[in-house]
Amino acid sequence: MEIEEARTAADARLALTRDAPDVTIIDINLPDGSGLELTREFVANYPDLRVVVFSMNETPILAVQALQAGAKGYVSKTGGSTDLREAVFAVARGETWVSGDLIQAMALLRAQNGATAELLNERERLVLRMLARGRSMAEIANDISVSYKTVASDCALLRKKLGARTSTELVRIASELKLI
């Protein structure tokens, strides 16, 4: 087995054409772009490419989006120590691989919501759109006539639902998922 590393989306594009890997592991957070967008691009240009998306998030919504983008596997960095190895070998055999816990959560998510956007209520989508436009939480609270604490609570819930650590990451994920 040979392992090649590319730290950016630009480097990954070069490595893909140069090395023609059997399995490509794409981190969802790249310094110069979105791992989900890169997955879409790679699969569109190389339909037989086998991609495993690797993420710090164990959020089922991101796993669903990765598979919809064309990935054949999704591995959380917080998962088991052998998860990445198992995923790479399964995907190399032509199988799809997602951890058992995430598969169960993904099935529950689909059964409860049917669609990604339905995870969020109307105010959560409004708050996300306003954050994406650069509004602060205080400005959002004033604009929608609620307290700052209410908006802060909404943002905390949104981060939890979407697996984001910061408001910036929250907006990026929401944009990738086409929620805003």
Buried (B, 14 or more C-beta within 10 A) or exposed (E): EEEEEBEEBBBBBEBBEEEEBEBBBBBBBBEEBBBBBBBBBBBEEBEEBBBBBBBBBBBBBBBBBBBEBBBBBBBBEEBEEEBBEBBBBBBBEEEBBBBEEBBEBBEEBEEEEEEBEEBBEEEBBBBBBBBBEEBEBEBBBBEBEBEBEBBBEBBEBBBEBBBBEEBEBBBBBBEBBEBB
